[in-house]
Amino acid sequence: MLLTLTELKKYNGQNGKPAYIAIDGIIYDVTEVSHWKDGIHNGQNAGRDLTDALNGAPHGNEVLEGLEKVGNVKME
């Protein structure tokens, strides 16, 4: 699946929608991750590119291990 960042916003984990996040151009499904209940985790919302947020997080990219890769971000 290829999604623009505008299209990615639809996947915010609200109202029964899946929760997707983008990191370094890859889109991950966090719908079933308990830390992402209702598409929100530590003030961050699903449906966005969170590359910069992850770089400033107290953890590294290891949190992406095991997440399903569902697509890539395409340029708008």
C-alpha positions as CSV (number, residue, x, y, z in Angstrom):
1,M,0.0,0.0,0.0
2,L,1.2,3.5,-0.8
3,L,-0.3,6.4,1.1
4,T,0.4,10.1,1.1
5,L,0.7,11.7,4.5
6,T,-2.7,13.2,3.9
7,E,-4.2,9.7,3.3
8,L,-2.4,8.4,6.3
9,K,-4.4,10.7,8.6
10,K,-7.4,8.5,8.0
11,Y,-5.7,5.7,9.9
12,N,-5.8,7.4,13.3
13,G,-7.2,4.5,15.4
14,Q,-10.5,6.4,16.1
15,N,-14.0,5.2,15.5
16,G,-12.9,1.6,14.7
17,K,-10.3,2.6,12.1
18,P,-6.9,1.0,12.1
19,A,-4.0,2.9,13.7
20,Y,-1.0,3.4,11.4
21,I,2.2,5.3,11.9
22,A,5.0,6.2,9.5
23,I,8.6,6.0,10.4
24,D,11.3,6.7,7.9
25,G,8.8,6.3,5.0
26,I,7.5,2.9,6.2
27,I,4.0,2.6,7.5
28,Y,3.4,0.3,10.5
29,D,0.2,-1.0,12.0
30,V,-0.1,-0.3,15.7
31,T,-3.8,-1.1,16.0
32,E,-3.3,-4.0,18.4
33,V,-0.5,-2.5,20.4
34,S,-1.7,-1.8,23.9
35,H,0.3,1.4,24.2
36,W,-1.6,2.8,21.2
37,K,-5.1,2.5,22.7
38,D,-7.5,4.5,20.6
39,G,-4.6,5.6,18.4
40,I,-2.8,7.7,21.0
41,H,0.5,7.0,22.7
42,N,2.3,9.5,25.1
43,G,0.7,12.5,23.4
44,Q,1.4,11.2,19.9
45,N,-1.5,10.4,17.5
46,A,-1.6,7.6,14.9
47,G,-2.2,8.6,11.3
48,R,1.1,10.6,11.2
49,D,4.7,10.5,10.4
50,L,6.4,10.1,13.7
51,T,10.0,9.8,12.6
52,D,11.1,13.0,14.5
53,A,9.1,11.9,17.6
54,L,10.8,8.5,17.6
55,N,14.2,10.1,17.3
56,G,13.5,12.1,20.5
57,A,11.9,9.2,22.4
58,P,13.5,7.5,25.4
59,H,13.6,4.3,23.4
60,G,15.0,3.5,19.9
61,N,13.8,1.8,16.8
62,E,13.6,-1.6,18.6
63,V,10.0,-0.7,19.4
64,L,9.2,-1.3,15.7
65,E,10.4,-4.9,15.8
66,G,7.5,-7.2,15.3
67,L,5.1,-4.6,14.0
68,E,3.4,-5.3,10.7
69,K,4.7,-3.2,7.8
70,V,1.6,-2.3,5.8
71,G,3.0,0.1,3.3
72,N,5.1,3.1,2.4
73,V,4.7,6.8,2.3
74,K,4.5,8.3,-1.2
75,M,5.3,11.9,-2.0
76,E,2.3,14.2,-2.4
